[in-house]
């Protein structure tokens, strides 16, 4: 294993409305919020998991593009 802090593949978050929140959660014995971004309609964020980020929480209408497929936060569009 290399010394790189990068732990996973890249994925893209596309906001479908203003005010979409992307919140990074920490690794370790106690999960905490450590970073937050707010995206406006049609803005993209390219993200990945690192040694510090183990999960992300997305609030609002957005589409995620991953190597596994496309995921939408709008119900019925999976």
Secondary structure, 3 states (H helix, E strand, C coil): CCCCCECCCCEEEEECCCCEEEEEEECCCCCCEEEEEEECCCCEEEECCECCEEEEEEECCEEEEECCEEEECCCCCC
